[in-house]
Amino acid sequence: MLKTTLLILSTSYFAWYLERYETSMIYPFDASYATPELAGEPRLSEMRVSTEDGEELIVWRVAAENGKPTIVYFPGNAGGLKDRADRFSRLIDQGYGVTALAYRGSSGSSGRPDEMLLIEDAVTLVVGETGHPIVLYGESLGTAVAIKLAASGLGDALVLEAPFTSLIELVQVQYPSETLDHLITQRWESLGSVHAVRQPMLVMHGANDDVVPIHMGRRIFDQAGSPAKTFLEIMDRGHQGLWTTEAQTALFDFLDRL
């Protein structure tokens, strides 16, 4: 009886520890709150969206100018919305609308991140956007969110910055000597979904990316079902700093053709 009890307790503790460790590894969000004005972009307004399970999510938003699309922006897992304020400013300067989601546990949003919940939150956000073209913009982790939505038919176009094929394959690349796939519950299997994408698509990836290797971005691009797609390899760049002059020109040209 004692051995059985200890086994149950140790198993429960391991599951709790794994959940906590996995969450901190995959979702190292910056939970600190800042208004758009404090972040340096007062043209953005802050909204608070209540979820069905009682959480409150922060969304930054500005309307598009006439005829311009709205960029629904899904960030990567590092930092928070305030760290993307300069990007949002450049999009606003071009007349595009911006709707940026702070994931659960990020940038002042409540709750704990989870793959299925993040997708549900994103779907709710995009379904609420009407009356203008919608571009799903995914950055790193956000590419997995954007691909899931685009594959389900949401959005009029898709932009992916440093997309990965699946979290399992990404872990295998980053930890080649370990066998961790059986421990991971957050799968983010984008390669299995992207074939259903039919919207125009732009993929941007740094040639020297050692976090998400560029071959992953190419596989996502190759498997995408979109008949109108473009791949931009950004030379001399890694996982960060991809918004070069070349990249912005390609991005704005892509958006203005919609």
PyMOL commands that set and color helices and strands:
alter all, ss='L'
color gray80, all
select helices_A, chain A and resi 2-26+36-39+81-93+115-127+141-151+167-174+181-183+194-196+214-223+245-256
alter helices_A, ss='H'
color red, helices_A
select strands_A, chain A and resi 45-50+56-62+70-74+97-101+134-139+157-161+201-206+229-234
alter strands_A, ss='S'
color yellow, strands_A
deselect
rebuild
show_as cartoon
